[in-house]
């Protein structure tokens, strides 16, 4: 009887040990359960790579990019394709236990799943901070890094709150510039999260669902001409509204490209004459941080710290 009891006790301890080492990660498509925490992680989503790095979780291989700041060390990491297109042979050679995909690599998820368990997260531009908090907490819970996550989130929340308090009653607009064009981003647009971060009130109304669902028209088409006309009208409306702050995001300056945002803004006959431009109330966002990495907790802490420094 004692032998049987001992056997049962050992089995129970073994089961408890196995349960303790189990890995569960809540993500956009459900919950991933593994017998052991993954040791070799590949992330095609730089926001989550940034968060993993902040939490002290190693990433084995990365997509091709120019890594800067706290992610600079990943310039020496093995490369497994681009942000959009994985190199499947290089990926297989890394023998990943977990793959994190993102919006840019979403189409590749079925093929990635054939190589290793694959997860992804979604970001709601209308509820940006909650989306970030959810992904950070999910990653932290999976690796038992809740304390580290709390430290980062508290710091980020404090900086965002300070920004919002500083900008109470102030207005702004984010202008995305590429090839000499200026494209406004209102709440709901891809970079509409700027209003939530800064507390600035957009001088343009939030996008409607119908506007957000519109596809990019073919160049030279009547639809493209109509879109250009609407864009020009919005730029005029922005200038007339005299925003307290203009935030510029220069697509061409990504990965060390030529910076043309200031010249493009000053060349615009109406926006170049606004009080924000005359009084130096223009913030030139770091394009790699804002456009490529975006919603990583470490990256957002850096972004909001830089905004605080200039918007004092």
N, C-alpha and C positions, 0 to 999 in steps of 0.2 A: 504493500500500500504506500509506504514511504517513497519507494522508487517511482511509483506512478505520480505521486504528488510532486516529487522533485522534477519529473519530466514535464508535468503541466506548468510548474512555476517557470522552468527554463523557457518553455514555449511562449508563455505569456510575456516574459522579459524580452524575448526575441521579437515578438509581435510589436511590443511597445517601442523597442529600438527601431524597428523598421518604420513604424508610424512616425516616430520623431524625425527620421531622416527623409521623410516624404517631402516632395516639392509641389507646391500648388501656386499657380500664377493666374490671377483673374485678368482677362484681356477683352478686346472688343468682340470676340467671337465665342466667348465662354470661359471655361476654366481649364487650364492645362495642368495635368497631374502626372508627375514623374516619380519613380522610386527613389531617385537621389537628386540633389541639386546639380544642375548642369555645371560642368567645369570649363567647357569650351563654348564661349558665346560669340556669335557673330551678329552685329547689328547693322542693318542697312538704313536705319533711322537714326540720324545723328542726335536728335533731341534725347532719345532714350539712351544712346551711348553716353551722352553728357551726364545724364542722371545716374547711370550705372557708375561712371567714374567718380561722381560726387559721393556716392554711397560706398566707394571702395570695392566695387565688384569689377573684376578684370574682364576685358574684352579681348578675344584672341585674334580677330581679324576684322578688317574694316573696308568699306568702299573707298574708291579713289576720291580724294578731295585734297584741298589745302587746309590743313588743320592749324589753328592758331590759338593763342592764349593757353588756357589750361588743357586744351586738347592737342597741343603741339606734339606731344610724345607719340601720338598715333601716326605721325608722318613716317615713323620707322616700323609700323606694324605691317603684317602681311596684308596684301590687297586682294579682295575677292570680287572684283567687278566695279561697277559704278553705282551711284545712288539709284539709277533707273534700271540697270541691266546687270544682274549677277553674272559672274564668271563661274559657271557651274563646276568646271573641272578644278579650278583653284579652290572653290568652296568645299568640294568633296575632299580635297587633299588636306584640308584643315580639320576634318572629322568633327564638325560641331555637334554639341549636345542640344543647343538651342539657337534658333535663328529669330531675330526680331526684324520684321518688315515694317515698311512705312507707306505713306501715301504715294511716294514716287515709285516704290517697288511693289505696289499692291498687285499689279498684274502678274507678277512672278510668283505669288504665294503658292499656287498649286504645285509648281515645280520645286519650290523650296521645301514644301512639306514632304516631298518624296525623299529628301536628303536628311532632314532632321525635323523635330517638332518646331513649328513656326507660330509665332504670335504677332499681333499688331494692336495698336491703340488708335483711337480716334480723338480728334481735337475739334471742339465746337467753337468757332470764332465768336459766337454770341455769348459764350460762357467759358471763356478761355482759361481763367485761373482755376475753375473747378475741374476742367479737363486735365490740366497740368497736375493739380493736386491728386486726382484719381490715379493717374499713371505712376506718379512718384510713390504714392502709398502702396499701390499694387506691387511694384517692383521691390520696394522695401520689405513688405510683408513676406514675399516669397523667399527672400534671403535673410530674414530676421535682422533687418537693418532699420527698424522703426525709429530708433533713437537718432540715427544719423539723418533720416528723412525729416524728422521733427525739427532738428537743428536748422536744416536748409530752408524748410518751409516757413519757419518762424522768421528767419532773416529776410526771406523774400516778401512775406506778408507785411513785415514792418516797413520795408522800403517802398512797397506799393502804396501802403496807407499814407506814408509821408508825402509821396508824390501826389496822391489824390488830394490831400489837404492843402498842399502848396498851390495846386491848380484849381481849387474851388472857384467856380465862376468864370474860369478862363476857357477860351475856345481854341480849337486847333484843327489841323488837317494833315494827313499823311499823303505825300505825293511820291508815287513810284515812278522813277525815270529810267528810260531805256531808249537808246538811239535818238536822243533829242526830244523825245515825247514825255509829257507829264500825264500821269494817270492817277486820279484821286482814288483813295481807298476810304470808304465810309464804313460805319459799323455794319458788320455782316460780311464785308469783303475779307479777303485772305489776311490782310494786315490790319484789319479793324480792331484787333486786340490792343492796338496802341491806346485806344481811348479808355479801355479798362485798366491798363497799366498806369497811365498818366493821370487819369481823372479829368482830362480835357474833354470838353463837349465838342463833338464834331460840328463843323459849320455846314455839313451836308447831312440830310436825313439818312436814317438807316436804310439799307437796301431791302427791297421787298423780295419775297420768295421768287416771284416771276423774274425779277432782275438777276437774281443769283443763279437762276436756272438757264439763262441765256448762254448759248454757245458762241464761241469766238467766230465772227464772220470771215468768209474767205476774202483775202486781200483783193482790192479792186472791185468788189461786189457792191451793189447798191446798199446792202446791209452794212458793209464796212464804212461806206460814206456816211450813212445815217449815224453809226456809232461814233465816228469822228466828230460829227456835228454836235452830238450830245456831250461828248467829252469837252469840246471847246466851250460849250455853254456852261458846263459845270466849273471849268477853270475861271470863267468870267464871274460866276456866282461866288466862288471862293474869294476872289480878289475883292469883290464888292462887300463881302462879309467881314473883311479885315480880321482874320484869325489872329489870336495872340501868339500862337506858335505854328510854325510850319516845320514838319518833320520830313526830311528827304531820305529816300531809300534808293540808292544808285545800283541798279542791276549790273551795269557795265563794270563796276569796281570790284565785283566779286572775284576772289582768288587773286587779288593784286592787280586787277585790270585798271584801265584809265578812269580817273575820277572826273566826271563831267556834270555832276548834279548842280554844283554852284553856278556854273556857266549857263546851264539850261534854264535854271530858275531866273537868273538875272536877265536872260535874253527874252523871257516872256514879257510882252508889252504891258500886261496888267499885273501879273503876280510879282514881277520884278520891281514894281513901284509900291508894293504894300508896306505898311508900317512894320510888319514882322521882319521884312528884308532890311528896311532902312535902320531898324533898331537892333539888328543882330539876333532876332528871336527865331533863328532857324537852327534846327538840330539835324546834323548829318549822321544818320544811323550807320553803325558798322554793318556793311552788307552781309558779311559771312555769318555774323551772330544772328541777325534778324531774318535773313532769307534762307540760309542753309541749316543752321542748328535750331533756331527758334525756341521750342518749348522745353528744353532741358532745364532742370532746376538750377544747376550751376550757371548755365548760360544766362538765364533770366535774372539771376542775382547780379551778374555782371552788367547786363543791359540796364537794369533799374538803377544801379549804383551810378552808371555814367549819366543817365537822365537826371538823377538828383543833383549831380555835380554841376550840370549846366543850367538846370531850371531853378536854381536858388533865387 
